[in-house]
């Protein structure tokens, strides 16, 4: 009997119990406080003591829930991605839609997110500097996500055929282009900005002219034209 009581006491609280809900609430408050503190002080200078004060908890609670400052910052970035990705998924929900329309919808959601969460861009840039391994993992995830969209576009006939190396290069290029658009949206003070829709439409028009599959444009026909020259 004592053994069973001890086991019950030491086991984690199930999700339906108040203690579990309180623990989740504390974690959420700490993450929100970390975002606020990092937005003000910068990711690298975010103080554990100031984060705890913002969250209204003891410093020991941060260690209890996250283990270390580094793990806390990594979880913060994971939570930011978890906030953005469902928005992008919703914008790109139709796997059978035109590749370029999906790209347009995703970019509009992305730019709107950046405008409403300007601190997140700065945090991402700091991660690249201070947490390069974490940044590389994030980039690898984005590149694979873009590559999957490219492969789907090829399969549906919207894009010209490409081999694996071309897809990888193009995925990195498209990721870089989206980062360029980030800077364009950030630096609109004191100059004319045509609006997100016009910027994205210009980008998609350029993208379509370079990537769209032309009628009769196969690798074989291109090879034949090359031999004629």
Residue pairs with C-beta under 8 A, 6 or more apart in sequence:
12 20
13 19
13 20
13 23
14 20
15 21
23 65
26 55
26 57
26 61
26 65
27 65
27 66
29 55
29 56
29 57
30 51
30 52
30 55
30 57
30 61
30 62
30 65
30 66
30 72
31 72
31 75
31 76
31 79
32 55
33 51
33 52
33 54
33 55
34 46
34 51
34 55
34 72
34 73
34 76
35 76
35 80
35 119
35 123
36 54
37 46
37 47
37 50
37 51
37 54
38 46
38 73
38 76
38 119
38 123
38 126
39 119
39 122
39 123
41 47
41 50
42 122
42 126
43 73
43 123
43 126
43 127
43 130
44 126
44 129
44 130
46 69
46 73
48 59
48 62
48 69
48 72
49 59
51 62
51 72
52 58
52 59
52 61
52 62
55 61
55 62
62 69
62 72
66 72
66 75
70 131
73 131
74 131
74 134
76 123
77 123
77 124
77 127
77 134
77 138
80 117
80 120
80 123
81 138
84 110
84 113
87 109
87 113
88 106
88 109
88 110
90 109
91 102
91 105
91 106
91 108
91 109
92 102
92 105
92 106
92 149
94 102
95 152
96 156
98 158
99 149
99 150
99 152
99 153
99 156
99 158
99 159
100 158
100 204
100 207
100 208
100 212
102 149
103 149
103 204
103 207
104 200
104 201
104 204
107 178
107 181
107 200
107 203
107 204
108 196
108 197
108 200
110 178
110 181
111 181
111 185
111 196
111 199
111 200
112 196
113 120
114 120
114 121
114 182
114 185
114 186
115 185
115 196
118 186
121 182
121 186
124 135
124 138
127 134
127 135
127 138
128 135
139 175
142 175
143 168
143 171
143 172
143 175
144 171
146 170
146 171
146 174
146 175
147 167
147 168
147 171
150 159
150 162
150 167
150 170
150 171
151 167
153 159
154 160
154 161
154 162
154 167
157 213
158 212
158 213
159 211
159 212
159 213
160 211
160 212
160 213
160 214
160 217
161 213
161 218
161 219
162 170
170 211
177 203
181 199
181 200
181 203
184 199
185 196
185 199
193 199
